[in-house]
Amino acid sequence: MASWSVSFLLCCVLSCAVSAHSSPFVLKNKYNNSFRLTRSTRNHVQRLMQEYEQQMGNIHFEDRSHHLRDLPSLSTDFNDWLQLSDWDRLHGALGDIQTYWSMLEWKRKQLEKEQKVLRTATSLLQSIKHVQMDLRDLMSKVSSQMRIVRSSWVRPTPATVRQNPQRSSRTVWQSRVEGYIILRDLDLYLTKLARDFLLLASKTHL
């Protein structure tokens, strides 16, 4: 009986030791995988932007002073960025990615309604869905990382896509420009997100 108890305690100790050692290793791999997915998603967004410009019919329309207030801010103080805790960094990333997914969903539904009248290319809608799938994968990865950092955390139910009646009254041209701004800011945001994952991976000591 005593021998069995000793063996059981030894197994528990070894199990805890393996878990403590493997958790940083698993987390570091997850951050590196997220970094690769973020780069891949950014490539898809850039190709979508080119396709979107072709649909717009005018590649010289962009005014970089135009922004949408519903999109996450891209300006970050470098020192504040460095001092963010891992949890705050991941929590912020999850909310930002969800916002971009929702904005693309709102824009995609608008384009689907316009498709019959304006002959929007089906390939454009499929490309938007592809980027949305990438963003969903990123949200899933970030959620997994957040559960490792804080095991008690439970991912909240995503909010429904918000419809803004003021936007629906805009012209078709303004609507298309808004779509481009979403993609332009998403491209810039993914660059920032990739740096976040690199920093997180570098801080995870094996």
Disulfide bonds with the S-S distance in Angstrom:
none
